[in-house]
Amino acid sequence: MAVIFLLNFTGRVILAPLLPTVEADLDISHAQAGMFFLFVSAGYLTAMSGAGYVSARLTHHRTIVLSFALLGLATLGVAQASTLAGMQLGLFTMGLGAGLYLPSAIATITSLVTRPHWGKAISIHELAPNTSFVVVPLLGELLLRSLSWRAILFYFGLVNFLASGLYAVFGRGGKFAGEPPALAVIKRFLKDPMLWAVLMLFVLGVAITLGVFTMLPLYLVSDRELSEGWANTLVGLSRVACPLLALVAGWCADRFGVRRTLSVTLALSGITTALIGLVPDSWLTVAVFMQPMVAVGFFPAGFTALSTLGDAQTRGTAVSLVVPVAFVIGGGVTPWLLGLSGDLGAFGLGFVGVGVVTLAGAGVALLYRARHSA
């Protein structure tokens, strides 16, 4: 599941290293480029909101198969789009495909692993996005030497079709129906202050990881005047240690508690994110390396916190309520705002703003209280 999650997450960030080239090819602004991720996030929100209905009819296993088939089809469409509107529609559909995956994945993982080991199991699953953060910039830079950005997307779409077929045959677990998001369950969650606290934490967690990652290459090229090749290489290399650190973070969540892990992670992430926009060029490489090394600690602890909000039957509903909203704001609105700050000549201040808000949000983590649901 970690392997297929790698492809799923790559579908949401694959444009990041290609963005300077895409921006120049389509002659669009930084804000328009940042809005690409908002369209993906909007599709992600739409799919996750209805994922419970889909998995209730198809089972979690078949929902994951459908997710990758749709992601592959949409990626092929983006590669062939001849207009900006067509590309935006394709990106929205890519978000639809990607959004069907996570609720079924979390339900599958937590049904296969006992409660005391959820932090470690989820951290293994979280190796996927952290590995994607390393592979995508480096692979994007390598492929851009011989392929157009459209060709890269085309081949990635074919890979997703292959993944859909392989998981259909070899995928383990999840061969049970999901729980549709019943109105009564949704109302119960919405009245729970802990849900809103976890939602705020996830918005920040997505902003400091996905939101920063998607716009960082463009910032380094357009504002700090790095070459596109070195910018993508720097972003990729800065995340080499992140898969291992994600495992460490999962252990920390089990050993020291979710609340402490989240609070420390967000505080350090806020400081290092702000430094990306503040430090002089001579210290920029250090800031770029430090930021993901601390931000990576959020998701193992974050998903562990999210998994305690409901029981085995309603856990998917909690994921469907929190994660898509967090990705729309943290992974969609945040890149757009960063791009807008770039158009206004204050790209660096955009990163400072994200850092300050994240640092302030570290206190929200102290509101979390663990619930030991089965």
C-alpha positions in Angstrom: 0.0 0.0 0.0 2.9 2.3 0.6 4.1 1.7 -3.0 0.7 2.6 -4.5 0.4 5.5 -2.2 3.6 6.7 -3.7 1.9 6.9 -7.1 -1.2 8.4 -5.6 0.7 11.2 -3.9 2.9 11.8 -6.9 -0.2 12.5 -8.9 -0.8 15.5 -6.7 2.7 16.9 -6.8 4.1 15.9 -10.2 3.5 19.4 -11.5 5.8 21.0 -8.9 9.2 20.4 -10.5 7.6 21.1 -14.0 6.0 24.4 -12.9 8.7 26.8 -14.2 8.5 25.1 -17.6 4.7 24.9 -17.6 4.4 28.5 -16.6 6.7 29.7 -19.4 5.1 27.4 -22.0 1.5 28.5 -21.1 2.5 32.1 -20.4 0.7 32.3 -17.1 1.3 34.1 -13.8 2.6 32.7 -10.5 -0.9 32.9 -9.1 -2.4 31.0 -12.0 0.3 28.4 -11.7 -0.4 28.0 -8.0 -4.1 27.6 -8.7 -3.3 24.3 -10.5 -2.9 22.8 -7.1 -6.2 24.4 -6.0 -8.0 22.6 -8.8 -6.4 19.3 -7.7 -7.4 19.9 -4.1 -11.0 20.8 -5.1 -11.3 17.5 -6.9 -9.7 15.8 -3.9 -12.3 17.4 -1.5 -15.2 16.3 -3.8 -14.0 12.7 -4.0 -13.2 12.3 -0.4 -16.6 13.7 0.6 -18.3 10.9 -1.3 -15.7 8.2 -0.8 -17.8 6.5 1.9 -20.7 6.0 -0.5 -18.3 4.5 -3.1 -16.5 2.2 -0.8 -19.9 1.1 0.7 -20.9 -0.2 -2.7 -17.5 -1.4 -4.1 -15.6 -2.3 -0.9 -12.4 -0.5 0.1 -10.3 -2.8 -2.2 -12.2 -2.0 -5.3 -12.4 1.7 -4.4 -8.6 1.8 -4.4 -8.5 0.1 -7.8 -11.0 2.7 -9.2 -8.9 5.5 -7.7 -5.9 4.6 -9.7 -7.8 4.0 -12.9 -9.4 7.4 -12.7 -6.1 9.1 -11.8 -4.4 7.5 -14.8 -7.2 8.6 -17.2 -7.2 12.2 -15.9 -3.4 12.5 -16.1 -3.6 11.5 -19.8 -6.2 14.2 -20.3 -4.0 16.9 -18.7 -1.1 15.8 -20.9 -3.3 16.3 -24.0 -5.2 19.4 -22.9 -4.9 22.2 -25.5 -6.4 25.0 -23.4 -5.9 26.3 -19.8 -9.5 25.5 -19.0 -9.1 21.9 -20.3 -6.0 21.5 -18.2 -7.8 22.8 -15.1 -10.6 20.3 -15.7 -8.1 17.5 -16.0 -6.4 18.5 -12.8 -9.8 18.6 -11.0 -10.4 15.0 -12.2 -6.9 14.0 -11.1 -7.9 15.2 -7.6 -11.1 13.1 -7.9 -9.0 10.0 -8.6 -6.5 10.7 -5.8 -9.2 11.5 -3.3 -10.9 8.1 -3.4 -7.8 6.5 -2.0 -7.0 7.7 1.5 -10.2 6.8 3.4 -10.1 3.3 2.1 -6.4 3.1 2.8 -6.7 4.2 6.4 -9.6 1.8 7.0 -7.6 -1.1 5.5 -4.4 -0.4 7.4 -6.1 0.0 10.8 -8.0 -3.2 10.2 -4.8 -5.1 9.5 -2.7 -3.7 12.4 -3.5 -3.7 16.1 -4.0 -0.3 17.9 -0.7 -0.1 19.8 1.2 -0.2 16.4 -0.9 2.2 14.4 1.7 5.0 14.7 4.4 2.8 13.3 2.1 1.3 10.6 0.9 4.7 9.4 4.4 6.0 9.4 5.4 3.2 7.0 2.5 4.2 4.8 3.7 7.8 5.1 7.0 6.7 3.6 5.2 7.2 0.3 4.6 11.0 0.2 8.0 11.6 1.8 9.7 9.4 -0.9 7.7 11.2 -3.5 9.0 14.5 -2.2 12.5 13.2 -3.0 11.9 11.3 -6.2 9.6 13.8 -8.0 12.0 16.8 -8.2 15.0 14.7 -9.1 13.1 12.6 -11.7 11.4 15.6 -13.1 14.7 17.3 -13.7 16.1 14.2 -15.3 13.1 13.6 -17.6 12.9 17.3 -18.6 16.3 16.9 -20.3 14.8 14.6 -22.9 11.0 14.9 -22.6 8.4 17.7 -22.6 6.3 18.2 -19.5 3.3 16.8 -21.5 5.2 13.6 -22.3 6.1 13.1 -18.7 2.4 13.4 -17.6 1.4 11.0 -20.4 3.8 8.3 -19.2 2.8 8.8 -15.6 -0.9 8.3 -16.6 0.0 4.9 -18.1 1.9 3.9 -15.0 -1.3 4.6 -12.9 -3.3 2.3 -15.2 -0.7 -0.5 -14.5 -0.9 0.2 -10.8 -4.7 -0.2 -10.9 -4.5 -3.6 -12.4 -1.7 -4.8 -10.1 -3.5 -3.8 -7.0 -6.7 -5.5 -8.2 -4.8 -8.8 -8.4 -2.3 -8.5 -5.5 -3.7 -6.0 -3.1 -4.3 -7.3 0.5 -7.0 -6.4 2.9 -9.9 -3.9 2.5 -12.3 -6.5 1.0 -15.1 -5.2 3.1 -17.7 -2.4 2.6 -17.1 1.1 3.9 -19.4 3.1 6.0 -21.4 5.8 4.1 -21.1 9.2 5.9 -24.4 9.0 7.7 -25.9 12.4 8.5 -26.1 11.5 12.2 -22.4 10.5 12.3 -21.4 13.7 10.5 -23.4 15.8 13.0 -21.8 14.0 15.9 -18.3 14.7 14.5 -19.1 18.3 13.7 -20.1 18.9 17.3 -16.9 17.4 18.6 -14.4 20.2 19.4 -11.6 17.7 19.0 -12.5 17.3 15.3 -12.0 21.0 14.7 -8.7 21.0 16.6 -7.4 18.1 14.5 -8.7 19.8 11.3 -6.7 23.0 12.1 -3.6 20.9 12.8 -4.0 19.1 9.4 -4.4 22.4 7.5 -1.1 23.5 9.0 0.5 20.1 8.4 -0.5 20.1 4.7 0.6 23.7 4.3 4.2 23.1 5.6 4.6 19.9 3.6 2.6 19.9 0.4 1.9 23.6 0.2 5.6 24.6 0.6 6.8 21.8 -1.6 4.6 22.6 -4.6 5.8 26.3 -4.9 9.3 26.0 -3.6 11.0 25.2 -7.0 9.2 28.2 -8.6 10.3 30.4 -5.7 13.9 29.3 -5.9 14.0 29.9 -9.7 12.0 33.1 -10.0 12.8 34.9 -6.8 16.2 33.5 -5.7 17.4 33.1 -9.3 18.6 29.5 -9.0 18.7 27.5 -12.2 15.7 25.2 -12.7 18.0 22.2 -12.6 19.7 23.1 -9.3 16.4 24.2 -7.7 14.8 20.8 -8.4 17.9 19.0 -7.3 18.1 21.0 -4.1 14.5 20.4 -3.3 14.8 16.6 -3.9 18.1 16.2 -2.0 16.7 18.1 1.0 14.1 15.4 1.4 16.4 12.3 1.1 16.4 11.7 4.9 12.6 12.3 5.3 11.4 8.7 4.7 13.7 7.6 7.6 12.6 10.5 9.8 9.0 9.6 9.1 9.6 6.3 10.7 11.3 8.0 13.7 8.3 10.3 14.0 5.9 7.3 14.1 8.0 5.9 16.9 8.0 9.3 18.7 4.2 9.4 18.5 3.9 6.0 20.2 6.7 6.7 22.7 6.2 10.4 23.7 2.6 10.9 22.8 0.8 12.4 19.9 0.2 15.8 21.6 3.9 16.5 22.3 5.0 15.2 18.9 2.5 17.5 17.0 3.3 20.5 19.1 7.1 20.3 18.7 6.8 19.4 15.0 4.6 22.4 14.2 6.8 24.8 16.3 10.0 23.8 14.6 8.3 23.7 11.1 7.0 27.2 11.6 10.4 28.6 12.4 12.2 26.8 9.5 9.5 27.7 7.0 9.8 31.4 7.8 13.6 31.1 7.5 13.2 30.1 3.8 11.8 33.5 3.1 14.1 35.4 5.5 17.6 34.1 5.2 20.2 35.5 2.7 21.2 33.4 -0.2 24.3 32.1 1.6 22.0 30.4 4.2 19.2 29.4 1.8 20.4 25.9 1.3 20.5 25.2 5.0 17.0 26.5 5.5 15.7 24.4 2.5 17.2 21.3 4.1 16.0 22.0 7.6 12.4 22.7 6.8 11.3 19.3 5.5 13.3 17.4 8.1 11.1 18.7 10.9 7.8 19.0 8.9 7.9 15.3 8.0 7.1 14.5 11.7 3.5 15.8 11.4 1.6 13.1 9.5 2.4 9.9 11.5 1.3 11.7 14.6 -1.5 13.6 12.8 -3.1 10.4 11.3 -2.8 8.7 14.6 -4.7 11.5 16.3 -7.3 11.4 13.5 -7.7 7.6 13.8 -8.8 8.0 17.5 -11.8 10.2 16.7 -14.0 7.3 15.7 -14.4 3.6 15.9 -13.6 1.1 13.1 -16.9 1.8 11.3 -16.8 5.6 11.4 -13.1 6.2 11.2 -13.4 6.6 7.4 -16.0 9.4 7.9 -13.6 11.3 10.2 -10.8 11.0 7.6 -13.3 12.1 4.9 -14.3 15.2 6.9 -10.8 16.4 7.9 -8.3 15.4 5.2 -10.0 16.9 2.1 -10.6 20.3 3.7 -7.1 20.4 5.0 -5.7 19.6 1.5 -7.9 22.3 -0.1 -6.7 24.9 2.3 -3.1 23.7 3.0 -2.4 22.2 -0.4 -4.6 24.4 -2.7 -5.2 27.8 -1.2 -1.6 28.0 0.3 0.1 27.5 -3.1 -2.2 30.1 -4.7 -1.5 32.6 -1.9 2.3 31.9 -2.3 2.0 32.5 -6.0 0.0 35.7 -5.4 2.7 36.9 -3.1 5.2 36.2 -5.8 3.2 38.3 -8.3 3.2 41.1 -5.8 6.9 41.0 -5.5 6.9 39.5 -2.0 7.4 35.7 -2.6 9.7 35.4 0.4 7.2 37.0 2.7 4.6 34.5 1.6 6.8 31.7 3.2 7.3 33.9 6.3 3.5 34.2 6.6 3.0 30.4 6.4 5.8 29.9 9.0 4.3 32.5 11.5 0.8 30.9 11.3 2.2 27.4 11.8 4.3 28.5 14.8 1.1 30.1 16.3 -0.8 26.9 15.6 1.6 24.8 17.6 -0.4 25.7 20.6 -3.5 24.1 19.1 -1.8 20.8 19.4 -1.9 21.1 23.1 -5.7 20.9 23.0 -5.5 17.4 21.6 -6.6 14.6 24.0 -6.1 11.0 23.0 -9.0 8.7 22.7 -8.3 5.0 22.7 -10.9 3.7 20.2 -10.7 0.2 18.7 
